[in-house]
Structure formats: structure tokens, C-alpha cells
Amino acid sequence: MRSLTYLNVVLSLIAVLLTAVLWTMWSNPAVDLTASARAQGLTDPGAQRAAQIDQLKSINQKVEELTRLFKSGQARVRLENAPGDDKGH
């Protein structure tokens, strides 16, 4: 019986919150999200994509360099306190 009371309270709270969300959506005029984006300087998606591609190329070069260092043996990975290693405990 106690779980039904809890369930009724939770469902009532969800209904009240949904009603509040719907009321605020309908009572306020629509927000122009594009004006906000333009104010932040996000008007040229092509330039954004080009910048992302340049960044990805840079990241790829760095990963290739790390891979080369690991393969040549100039760089190593050393684990300290590896998971499952209970020597120190």
C-alpha cells in the first residue's frame, strides 16, 4: 500500500511539472534561436566545417606521430596502480 502512495505522489508531481512546462511554452512568445546564434558569430556553417576539418587533420597528424613513436620504441606507456593490481593494498 505504501508503494502505491509513493507512486501516486510521483505521478502527480510529474503531471504538475509537465503542466508548468506546457503553460510556460504557450504563454511566452516563441524564442528566436537564430538571433542568438548570429549574436555569437555562428553565421557561416561552411567556415565552421572547414575549421573542424583543419582541426581534425591536426589531430590526425599528432596521432600518427604518437603511433610512430610507440612503434619505434621511443615512447612507452607505464601503468602505476593498474586496476586489479592489489600489491599496494
N, C-alpha and C positions, 0 to 999 in steps of 0.2 A: 504494500500500500504506500509505503514511503517513497518508493521509486516512481510511482505514478504521480505523486505530488511534485517531485523534483522535475519530472518530465513536463508536467503541465506548466510549471513556473518557467522553465527554459523555453518552451514553445511560445508562451505568452510574451516573454522578453524578446524573442526573435521577431514575433509579429509586431510588437511595438517599434522595434528598431527599423524594420522594413517599412512600416508606415511613415516613420520620421524621414527616412531616405526618400521615399516617393514624394512626400509633401515638399521637401526642400527642392527636389528636382523640378516639380511642377510649379512651385511658387516663384522660383528665380528664373530670370531670362537665361537663354542659352549663352554659354560662355564661348567666346571666340578664341579657340586654342591656336589658330594660325597667327593671330596678332601677337600672342605671347612668343611663339616660335620666331616670328620676324624680329621681335624686340631683342631676342637673344642672338640674332645673327645667323639663324638657321634657314636661310632662304635658298641656298643652292645645293640641292642634294647631289648633283653631279660632282661638285667640288669636294663634298664630304666623302663620296665614294672614292674619288681619286686619292684623297688624303689617307683613307683607310687602306687602300691598296699599297700606297707607299710605305705605310707603317707595317703592313704585313710582309712586304718584301724585306724590310729592315730586320724584322723578327726572324724571317726565314734565314737570312744571312748569318745572324747570330747563332741560331740553332745549328746550322751547318758547320760553323766554326767550332762550337762546342762538341759536336759529333766527331769532327776531325781530331780535336784534342783528346777525346776519350779513346778513339781508335788507335792513336799514335802512342798512347800511354803517358802523355804529358800531363793529363788531368786524371784524377782518381776521385772516387766517392768513398768517404769513410763514414760509417754509421757509429754513432755513440748512443748508448741506451736504446738499442733496437727493440721494437715491440716483441714481447715474448722472451726477451733475454733477462732473466731474473738473477743474474750474477751479483748485481749491486744491492739486491734487496734482501 
